[in-house]
Amino acid sequence: MSSKTNACRILDGFRIPYTLHEYGWDEDQLDVATVAEKVGLAPGQLFKTLILKGDKTGVLAACIPGDHELNLKSLAAVSGNKKVEMVPVKDIQSLTGYIRGGVSPLGMKKKYPLYLHESVTGMELVSISGGRRGLQIFLRGEDLAAAAEGKLVHIVTLA
């Protein structure tokens, strides 16, 4: 198994149980459906982390189930912005320390406001990026909510 990532170290610090799952990845297949199939979960169990910028608050993150789409208007409203937009892919690494396809809601190089979809607390098993491509962390939804210290909100529409 590979060395621990910042996301793993945060979970260890909270003494939260988790398992690591490595998979072969391809630059052109970083989508949720492909990753879910490779790790044996339903797309709704994979929580994807998106990095955005609000017109009033600046950089923020949203973590939502993979079978849903982010509702930008809802996120803007709960985050105190008039509008939010995705940051360009080229800026993700400098902002978070992670690259596209490996962004974890845990262990970013700066602690941005995190908005976590409220459904996470009712899920026995969810998966988040382990902080690099090809590595997923499986844990309980409630444990993710506790470790991520995010605001639980309804910010999605069905994909």
Sequence and secondary structure as in RCSB ss.txt:
>XXXX:A:sequence
MSSKTNACRILDGFRIPYTLHEYGWDEDQLDVATVAEKVGLAPGQLFKTLILKGDKTGVLAACIPGDHELNLKSL
AAVSGNKKVEMVPVKDIQSLTGYIRGGVSPLGMKKKYPLYLHESVTGMELVSISGGRRGLQIFLRGEDLAAAAEG
KLVHIVTLA
>XXXX:A:secstr
     HHHHHHHHTT   EEEE    TT  SHHHHHHHHT  GGGBEEEEEEEETTTEEEEEEEETTEEE HHHH
HHHHT S EEE  HHHHHHHHS  TT   SS  SS   EEEEGGGGG S EEEE SSTTEEEEE HHHHHHHHT 
EEE  EEE 
